[in-house]
Amino acid sequence: MLTNQQNSNPTSGAPASGTSALDANQLAQLQQLTQGYSPLQLAWASGYLAAKSEMSPVATAVAAATQTAVSQTLTVLYASQTGNAKGVATQVADAAKAAGIEVVLKNVADYKAKGLKTETHLLIVASTNGEGEPPDDAIEFHEFLNSKKAPKLDNLKYSVLALGDSSYEFFCQTGKDFDLRLAELGATRVADRVDCDVDYDADADAWRVSIVESLKDELTAPAAGLAPVVQLPGTQAPASIYTKQNPYAAELLVSQKITGRDSAKDVRHIEIDLGESGVTYRVGDALGVYFDNDQALVEELLAAVSLTGDETVELQKSGETLSLPIKQALVEQLEITQTPLAFVEFWVQHSGDEQLAEKVVDKNTLREFAANHQVVDVIKAAPTAIEAQLLADNLRKITPRLYSIASSQAEVDEEVHLTIGVVNYSFNDNERVGGASGFLGRRLEEGGQVRVFVEHNDNFRLPENPETPVIMIGPGTGVAPFRAFMQEREASDASGDNWMFFGDQTFTQDFLYQVEWQNYLKSGLLTKMDVAFSRDQAEKVYVQHRLKENAAEVFAWLERGAHLYVCGDANRMAKDVHNALVEIVAEQSGKTAEQAEEYLTTLRKGKRYQKDVY
């Protein structure tokens, strides 16, 4: 881009002041200088040069036209923790470009929030993290919007698509926050906010089509006196052809139980062959896994609602109508192992059962009931016949499960490894097994096919500097990404210190990847490891207790720049660990609890405190 200094230097051989055009040499220089400019940069340079020409009437007209062109832009921002919002925002941006709209697509972390006052059209796609918190990338943007520094936005038109999970209390909270605050600042909605559940594809598609159609005429009107702006090709490498919408049919190589025979848990080490797919991933990413439901569970459900399984139903998928038997739909297309709140509410109404209605009198009891009952158990609580199509209409589509990747491609090449705890419990003398975990850990034979895709997670990355120390906290299957971290640190000869906190129930039955951790300690790659086995003594000990026992050293590592990572259970472990960290920072630094929270927030903003929790 041109700078003031560059333009203040006279160019040798410049034409006389009365000359109206550039000579051949100057034109070649200008073409070379602007060769790599984006459309917006070209427009800016045009306006800048117009201003330098002492703002003659002609220059004034050019500058005004340039400003018109720049304003005809749609900005699409995404706030994404694991990648879903980014994927939807990218689809929106692509659709807008195809309609001839000039688009700027950005992560909110890369967007200068003060620039909101110059925007005219804005779309935000936002996920919600944890208990109603914004994704890590959106913390500063969220704070700015809700601060006194936020500008009036009377000239802004906007819409928000919120992604969330209705099983959480603060469903789509980040999107709601953005939507309400933009309205408070004077912005005008071009479409109402859409709140999407985990099965978000249809709602997101409808929002995208509606938004692009409503903005197309306004944002593609040609600017007078200017040639159409050309969208230059991007410089990013092409994305994999295998995505959530087009998964890769991979081969299951290994499904090996890695907990002891007397363990209360069934944890599997899974190895999947990516073959010649070209699928690549980075440590910290997740693998999306599609699955088929258990045939026996489907038969039990059909019997509970007096259906044979042969009844034909129609389902909408990717804009197409599928016509298939209800049994096939229940096996391949419909979610029956995770129960949405909406299905419980529907079944209360459909069955008219007063006892079931009493169990879900408020949102908290409804949420708890849904979390502990699969669809068939909700039905059996108030058995009632139902038409096949009505049942299908009230079940949501199967959504792929995301698992933290437990390997580095620097170590395993065309493989990807996972660490999966098989969901397994008894309910009224019936065994209940998780959908994807049961598929990979129990039902799929080695050599069988599983459809997968990579979900990139830029909010869970090793530090760029290989000398930076890292602290990893991953009890249970939360150990998975840290196995990948260690493989990556070893392959890259990273010299930074590594400290692992691991916990589970018992040392003898549940020490996942014990031999690997011992080898890393022996080689010196793993600087320190602290373990907490809760049931090996009378008083339960967890990873947060080990953190507090090492408070001085933990804080010393943070003060010398360590990056801190937490992976595992979001409901209890991650909260307990965070509270322990607040205590550690306050105790070791003399800060108040509020100041300690601010300290950790600063670490999060700097990507030094990252979480992969579920």
C-alpha positions in Angstrom: 0.0 0.0 0.0 1.2 3.5 -0.7 2.4 5.5 2.2 2.8 9.3 2.8 6.6 8.9 2.7 6.5 7.1 -0.7 4.3 9.8 -2.2 6.3 12.7 -0.9 9.3 11.7 -2.9 9.4 13.1 -6.4 9.8 10.6 -9.2 12.6 11.2 -11.6 11.3 11.8 -15.1 7.9 13.0 -13.9 5.7 14.7 -16.5 5.2 18.4 -16.4 2.4 19.7 -14.2 0.2 20.3 -17.3 0.5 16.7 -18.6 -2.8 14.8 -18.3 -1.5 11.2 -18.6 1.3 9.0 -17.4 4.1 8.3 -19.9 4.9 4.6 -20.7 7.6 4.3 -18.0 5.4 5.7 -15.3 2.5 3.5 -16.3 4.7 0.4 -16.1 5.9 1.5 -12.6 2.3 2.0 -11.4 1.2 -1.3 -12.8 4.1 -3.1 -11.1 3.5 -1.3 -7.8 -0.2 -2.2 -7.6 0.0 -5.7 -9.0 -0.6 -7.4 -5.7 -3.3 -5.0 -4.4 -6.7 -6.3 -3.3 -9.8 -4.5 -4.7 -10.2 -2.5 -1.5 -6.5 -1.5 -1.6 -6.9 -0.4 -5.2 -9.9 1.7 -4.2 -8.1 3.2 -1.2 -5.0 4.1 -3.4 -7.3 5.7 -6.0 -8.9 7.9 -3.3 -5.5 8.7 -1.8 -4.1 9.9 -5.1 -7.2 11.9 -5.8 -6.7 13.7 -2.5 -3.0 14.4 -3.4 -4.1 16.2 -6.6 -5.3 19.2 -4.5 -8.9 18.0 -4.8 -9.8 19.5 -8.1 -13.4 19.1 -9.3 -12.4 16.0 -11.3 -10.5 14.6 -8.3 -13.5 15.3 -6.0 -15.7 13.3 -8.3 -13.3 10.4 -8.4 -12.9 10.4 -4.6 -16.7 10.4 -4.1 -17.1 7.5 -6.6 -14.3 5.6 -4.9 -16.0 6.1 -1.5 -19.2 4.7 -3.0 -17.4 1.7 -4.3 -15.8 1.0 -1.0 -19.1 1.2 0.9 -20.7 -1.5 -1.3 -19.2 -4.2 0.9 -20.6 -7.0 3.0 -18.5 -7.9 6.1 -19.0 -11.4 7.4 -17.5 -12.1 10.8 -17.4 -15.4 12.6 -16.8 -16.3 16.3 -15.9 -20.0 16.3 -14.5 -22.2 19.0 -14.2 -25.5 17.1 -14.8 -24.5 13.5 -18.6 -24.8 12.9 -19.2 -21.0 12.8 -16.3 -20.6 10.5 -17.7 -23.2 8.1 -21.1 -21.6 8.0 -19.6 -18.1 7.6 -17.4 -19.3 4.7 -20.5 -20.7 3.0 -22.3 -17.4 3.4 -19.4 -15.4 2.0 -19.1 -17.8 -1.0 -22.8 -17.4 -1.7 -22.6 -13.6 -1.5 -19.6 -13.6 -3.8 -21.4 -15.8 -6.3 -24.3 -13.2 -6.3 -21.8 -10.5 -7.2 -21.4 -9.0 -3.7 -18.0 -7.7 -2.6 -17.3 -9.6 0.7 -14.8 -9.3 3.5 -14.7 -12.5 5.6 -12.9 -12.4 8.9 -12.5 -14.1 12.3 -13.6 -11.6 14.9 -10.1 -11.9 16.5 -8.6 -10.4 13.3 -11.1 -7.6 13.1 -10.5 -4.1 14.4 -13.7 -3.5 16.4 -13.4 0.3 16.1 -14.0 -0.2 12.4 -17.6 -1.0 13.0 -18.5 2.7 12.7 -17.5 2.6 9.0 -19.4 -0.6 8.2 -22.7 -0.5 6.3 -23.6 -4.2 6.1 -22.5 -6.8 8.6 -23.3 -10.5 9.2 -22.1 -12.4 12.3 -22.0 -16.1 12.7 -21.3 -16.9 16.4 -20.9 -20.0 18.5 -21.3 -20.1 22.2 -18.6 -21.6 24.4 -19.2 -23.3 27.8 -21.8 -21.7 30.0 -22.8 -18.9 27.7 -19.3 -17.5 27.2 -18.0 -16.2 23.8 -15.4 -18.3 22.0 -11.8 -17.4 22.9 -11.4 -15.6 19.6 -14.4 -13.3 20.4 -13.6 -12.3 23.9 -12.1 -8.9 23.0 -14.8 -8.1 20.4 -17.5 -9.1 22.9 -16.0 -6.8 25.6 -15.6 -3.9 23.2 -19.3 -4.1 22.1 -20.4 -4.0 25.7 -18.1 -1.2 26.7 -18.6 2.6 26.6 -16.1 2.7 23.7 -18.6 1.0 21.3 -19.7 3.6 18.7 -23.2 4.5 17.6 -24.1 2.3 14.6 -27.0 4.1 13.0 -25.8 3.5 9.5 -25.3 -0.3 10.0 -27.5 -3.0 8.7 -26.9 -6.5 10.2 -28.1 -10.0 11.0 -26.8 -12.7 13.4 -26.8 -16.5 13.1 -26.2 -18.1 16.5 -25.0 -21.7 16.9 -25.5 -23.6 20.1 -26.8 -26.6 21.9 -30.2 -26.5 23.5 -29.1 -29.0 26.2 -27.1 -26.1 27.7 -28.8 -23.5 29.9 -27.3 -20.5 28.0 -28.4 -21.7 24.5 -26.9 -19.5 21.7 -26.0 -16.8 24.3 -23.1 -15.2 22.4 -25.2 -14.7 19.3 -28.0 -13.3 21.4 -25.5 -10.9 23.1 -24.2 -9.6 19.7 -27.7 -9.2 18.3 -29.1 -7.3 21.2 -26.1 -5.0 21.6 -25.9 -4.1 17.9 -29.6 -3.1 18.1 -28.9 -1.0 21.3 -26.1 0.8 19.4 -28.6 1.8 16.7 -28.0 -0.8 14.0 -30.9 -2.1 11.9 -31.7 -5.8 11.5 -32.0 -6.8 7.9 -33.3 -10.2 9.2 -34.1 -11.6 12.6 -31.5 -13.6 14.5 -31.7 -17.3 13.9 -30.8 -19.6 16.8 -29.5 -23.0 15.6 -29.3 -26.2 17.6 -26.6 -28.9 17.0 -28.5 -30.0 13.9 -28.0 -26.6 12.3 -27.6 -27.2 8.6 -31.2 -26.6 7.4 -31.6 -23.4 9.5 -28.2 -22.1 8.4 -28.9 -22.8 4.8 -32.3 -21.0 4.9 -30.7 -18.0 6.6 -27.9 -17.8 4.1 -30.3 -18.0 1.1 -32.6 -15.4 2.6 -29.8 -13.0 3.5 -28.0 -13.1 0.2 -31.3 -12.6 -1.7 -32.3 -9.6 0.4 -28.9 -7.9 0.1 -28.1 -8.7 -3.5 -29.8 -5.8 -5.2 -28.6 -3.2 -2.7 -24.9 -4.4 -2.7 -24.5 -5.1 -6.4 -25.7 -1.7 -7.7 -22.9 -0.4 -9.9 -21.0 2.6 -8.7 -21.2 5.5 -11.2 -18.0 6.2 -13.2 -16.2 3.1 -12.0 -15.4 -0.2 -13.6 -16.8 -3.3 -11.7 -14.5 -4.4 -8.8 -12.9 -7.7 -9.6 -12.5 -10.3 -6.8 -8.8 -11.4 -6.9 -8.0 -15.0 -6.2 -7.1 -15.8 -2.6 -3.6 -16.9 -1.6 -4.7 -19.7 0.8 -4.1 -23.3 -0.1 -7.1 -25.2 -1.3 -9.1 -26.9 1.4 -9.5 -30.6 1.5 -12.3 -32.0 -0.6 -13.5 -34.0 2.4 -15.6 -32.0 4.7 -18.6 -32.4 7.1 -20.8 -32.4 4.1 -18.5 -34.8 2.2 -16.8 -37.1 4.7 -14.0 -39.5 3.8 -14.8 -43.3 4.0 -11.8 -44.3 6.1 -10.8 -47.8 7.4 -10.8 -48.7 11.1 -7.4 -50.2 11.8 -7.4 -50.7 15.5 -10.0 -50.5 18.3 -8.1 -51.5 21.4 -9.3 -51.3 25.0 -6.7 -49.5 27.1 -8.3 -49.6 30.5 -7.9 -52.7 32.7 -10.3 -55.6 33.0 -11.5 -54.4 36.4 -11.9 -50.8 35.4 -15.3 -49.1 35.6 -14.6 -47.6 32.2 -14.2 -48.9 28.7 -11.7 -46.6 27.0 -10.6 -47.4 23.5 -7.5 -46.4 21.6 -8.7 -46.0 18.0 -6.5 -45.9 14.9 -8.0 -44.9 11.5 -6.3 -45.1 8.1 -6.8 -42.0 6.0 -5.2 -43.8 3.0 -4.5 -41.6 0.0 -7.3 -39.2 0.8 -4.8 -36.3 1.3 -6.6 -35.4 4.5 -4.3 -33.5 6.8 -4.7 -32.2 10.4 -2.7 -30.3 13.0 -2.4 -31.3 16.7 -5.3 -29.6 18.5 -7.8 -30.4 15.8 -10.7 -32.7 16.2 -12.0 -35.6 14.0 -15.7 -35.6 13.1 -17.1 -39.1 13.0 -20.4 -40.2 11.5 -22.0 -43.4 12.7 -25.0 -45.8 12.3 -27.3 -46.5 15.3 -27.4 -49.9 16.8 -29.9 -52.2 15.0 -31.1 -53.7 18.3 -31.8 -50.3 19.8 -33.8 -49.4 16.7 -35.8 -52.6 17.0 -36.6 -51.8 20.6 -37.8 -48.3 19.8 -40.0 -49.5 16.9 -41.6 -52.1 19.2 -42.3 -49.4 21.8 -44.3 -47.3 19.3 -46.0 -50.2 17.6 -44.3 -49.8 14.2 -43.1 -52.6 11.9 -40.1 -50.6 10.5 -41.4 -50.9 6.9 -43.5 -47.7 7.0 -42.2 -45.1 4.5 -41.1 -41.6 5.7 -39.7 -38.6 4.0 -36.7 -36.7 5.3 -35.1 -33.4 4.1 -31.3 -33.7 3.7 -29.0 -31.2 1.9 -32.0 -29.6 0.2 -33.3 -33.0 -1.1 -36.2 -35.2 -0.1 -35.3 -38.7 0.9 -38.0 -41.4 0.9 -37.1 -44.5 2.9 -38.4 -47.0 5.5 -38.6 -45.7 9.0 -36.2 -48.5 10.2 -33.5 -47.4 7.8 -34.1 -43.8 8.8 -33.6 -44.6 12.4 -30.4 -46.5 11.8 -28.8 -44.1 9.3 -30.3 -40.7 9.6 -32.0 -39.9 12.9 -30.6 -39.2 16.4 -31.8 -41.6 19.0 -29.0 -41.8 21.6 -28.9 -38.1 22.5 -32.3 -36.7 23.4 -33.2 -33.1 22.6 -35.2 -31.1 25.1 -37.7 -30.5 22.3 -38.4 -34.2 21.9 -39.2 -34.7 25.5 -41.6 -31.8 25.4 -43.2 -33.2 22.2 -43.6 -36.6 23.8 -45.2 -35.2 26.9 -47.8 -33.5 24.7 -48.2 -36.5 22.4 -48.7 -39.0 25.1 -50.6 -36.8 27.5 -48.9 -38.6 30.3 -49.2 -36.6 33.6 -46.4 -38.5 35.4 -44.0 -37.7 32.6 -45.1 -34.1 32.6 -44.3 -33.9 36.3 -40.8 -35.0 35.7 -40.1 -32.0 33.4 -41.8 -29.2 35.2 -39.0 -26.7 34.6 -36.0 -26.3 32.3 -33.5 -27.6 34.8 -35.4 -30.9 35.5 -36.2 -31.2 31.8 -32.5 -30.8 30.9 -31.4 -33.4 33.5 -34.1 -35.8 32.4 -33.1 -35.5 28.7 -29.4 -35.9 29.5 -30.1 -39.2 31.3 -32.7 -40.8 29.0 -32.2 -42.0 25.4 -35.2 -41.5 23.1 -36.5 -45.0 23.6 -36.5 -44.5 27.4 -38.5 -41.3 27.1 -41.0 -43.2 24.9 -41.1 -46.2 27.3 -41.8 -43.8 30.2 -45.2 -43.1 28.5 -45.6 -45.7 25.8 -48.0 -44.5 23.0 -48.5 -45.4 19.4 -47.4 -42.9 16.8 -47.4 -42.5 13.0 -44.0 -43.1 11.5 -43.8 -39.7 9.8 -44.7 -37.8 12.9 -42.0 -39.6 14.8 -39.4 -38.9 12.1 -40.5 -35.2 12.0 -39.8 -34.8 15.8 -36.4 -36.4 15.9 -33.4 -34.4 14.8 -30.8 -35.6 12.2 -27.7 -37.5 13.4 -24.9 -35.1 13.9 -21.3 -36.3 13.7 -19.4 -36.5 17.0 -16.2 -34.6 17.4 -13.2 -36.3 19.1 -9.9 -34.6 20.0 -7.2 -36.1 17.8 -4.6 -38.1 19.8 -1.8 -38.2 17.3 0.6 -36.0 15.2 0.9 -36.7 11.5 4.6 -36.2 12.0 4.5 -39.4 13.9 1.7 -41.5 12.3 1.7 -40.3 8.7 -1.7 -41.2 7.0 -3.3 -42.3 10.2 -5.3 -40.5 12.8 -5.7 -41.7 16.4 -8.5 -41.1 18.9 -9.0 -41.9 22.6 -12.7 -42.7 23.2 -14.6 -43.5 26.3 -17.5 -45.8 25.4 -20.7 -44.5 26.9 -22.2 -47.5 28.6 -24.7 -47.8 31.4 -27.8 -49.8 32.5 -31.3 -48.4 32.4 -34.2 -50.5 33.7 -32.1 -53.7 33.0 -31.4 -52.6 29.5 -27.8 -51.7 28.4 -27.5 -48.3 26.9 -24.5 -47.5 24.7 -23.4 -44.2 23.1 -24.0 -43.7 19.4 -20.6 -42.9 18.0 -18.6 -44.4 20.9 -20.5 -47.7 20.7 -20.1 -47.7 16.9 -16.4 -47.3 17.0 -15.7 -49.2 20.2 -18.1 -52.1 20.0 -20.0 -52.5 16.7 -17.5 -51.7 13.9 -15.1 -54.4 13.1 -11.5 -53.7 12.4 -11.3 -53.3 8.6 -14.7 -51.7 8.5 -15.4 -48.2 7.1 -16.1 -45.1 9.1 -17.0 -41.7 7.5 -14.7 -38.9 8.9 -13.6 -35.3 8.4 -11.2 -32.9 10.2 -12.6 -30.1 12.2 -9.8 -27.5 12.6 -9.5 -25.9 15.9 -7.3 -22.8 15.9 -8.1 -22.1 19.5 -6.1 -25.1 20.7 -2.6 -24.8 19.3 0.9 -25.4 20.5 2.9 -22.2 20.9 4.7 -21.1 17.7 8.0 -20.7 19.7 9.3 -24.2 20.3 11.1 -22.9 23.4 7.9 -21.9 25.2 7.0 -24.2 28.1 3.5 -25.8 28.2 1.3 -27.0 31.1 -1.2 -29.7 30.0 -4.2 -30.7 32.2 -6.1 -33.6 30.8 -7.8 -36.2 33.1 -9.5 -39.2 31.6 -9.9 -39.1 27.8 -8.9 -35.4 28.0 -5.4 -36.8 27.7 -5.9 -37.3 23.9 -4.7 -34.0 22.5 -1.7 -34.0 24.8 -0.5 -37.3 23.5 -0.5 -35.5 20.1 1.3 -32.5 21.6 4.1 -34.7 22.8 4.5 -36.5 19.5 4.6 -33.1 17.8 7.1 -31.6 20.2 9.3 -34.6 19.9 9.2 -34.6 16.0 10.0 -30.9 15.9 12.8 -31.1 18.5 11.0 -28.5 20.6 13.2 -27.5 23.6 10.4 -26.0 25.7 9.6 -27.7 29.1 6.4 -29.8 29.2 4.4 -30.5 32.4 1.5 -33.0 32.3 -1.4 -33.3 34.9 -3.3 -36.5 34.4 -6.1 -38.0 36.6 -8.5 -40.9 36.6 -10.0 -43.4 39.0 -7.3 -45.9 39.7 -3.6 -46.2 38.9 -3.6 -49.9 38.0 -6.7 -49.8 35.8 -7.0 -46.3 34.3 -3.6 -44.9 33.6 -4.1 -44.2 29.9 -0.9 -44.5 27.8 1.2 -45.1 30.9 4.2 -46.6 29.1 4.3 -43.7 26.6 4.3 -41.1 29.4 7.0 -43.0 31.3 9.2 -43.1 28.1 8.7 -39.3 27.6 9.8 -38.8 31.2 12.8 -41.0 30.8 13.9 -39.3 27.6 13.5 -35.8 29.2 10.9 -34.6 26.7 8.3 -34.6 29.5 9.8 -32.4 32.2 7.3 -33.2 34.9 4.2 -35.3 35.4 1.7 -35.1 38.3 -1.1 -37.7 38.6 -4.3 -37.9 40.6 -6.1 -41.2 41.0 -9.3 -40.4 42.8 -10.2 -43.9 44.2 -6.7 -45.1 45.3 -7.2 -43.6 48.7 -10.0 -42.8 51.2 -10.1 -39.1 50.3 -10.6 -38.4 46.6 -7.9 -36.5 44.9 -8.3 -34.7 41.5 -6.1 -32.8 39.1 -7.1 -29.5 40.7 -5.7 -30.7 44.0 -2.3 -31.5 42.3 -2.3 -28.0 40.8 -2.8 -26.4 44.2 -0.1 -28.6 45.7 2.3 -27.2 43.1 1.0 -23.6 43.2 4.3 -21.8 43.5 5.8 -23.7 40.5 2.7 -23.5 38.4 2.6 -19.7 38.8 6.4 -19.5 38.2 5.9 -21.3 34.9 3.1 -18.9 33.9 5.2 -15.9 34.8 8.0 -17.2 32.5 5.5 -17.4 29.6 4.1 -21.0 29.8 1.0 -21.8 27.8 -1.8 -23.5 29.7 -4.1 -26.1 28.2 -7.2 -27.9 29.7 -9.0 -30.7 28.0 -11.9 -32.9 29.2 -15.2 -32.5 31.0 -16.7 -29.0 30.9 -19.4 -29.4 33.5 -17.2 -30.1 36.5 -13.5 -30.6 35.8 -12.9 -27.5 33.8 -14.7 -25.3 36.3 -12.8 -26.9 39.2 -9.5 -26.4 37.5 -10.3 -22.8 36.6 -11.2 -22.1 40.2 -8.0 -23.7 41.4 -6.0 -21.5 39.0 -7.8 -18.4 40.3 -6.7 -19.4 43.8 -3.2 -20.1 42.7 -2.7 -16.7 40.9 -4.3 -14.8 43.8 -2.2 -16.6 46.4 1.1 -16.4 44.6 0.8 -12.9 43.4 -1.1 -11.2 46.2 -3.9 -10.3 43.8 -7.6 -10.3 44.7 -9.8 -13.0 43.2 -11.2 -10.5 40.7 -7.6 -9.5 39.7 -6.7 -13.1 39.4 -9.6 -13.6 37.0 -8.4 -10.7 35.0 -4.9 -12.3 34.9 -6.4 -15.5 33.4 -8.5 -13.6 31.0 -5.4 -11.8 29.7 -3.8 -15.3 29.2 -6.9 -16.4 27.2 -6.8 -13.3 25.0 -3.1 -14.0 24.4 -3.9 -17.6 23.5 -1.9 -18.8 26.5 -4.9 -20.3 28.3 -6.7 -22.6 25.9 -9.5 -25.1 26.6 -10.9 -28.0 24.6 -13.8 -29.1 26.8 -17.1 -30.9 26.2 
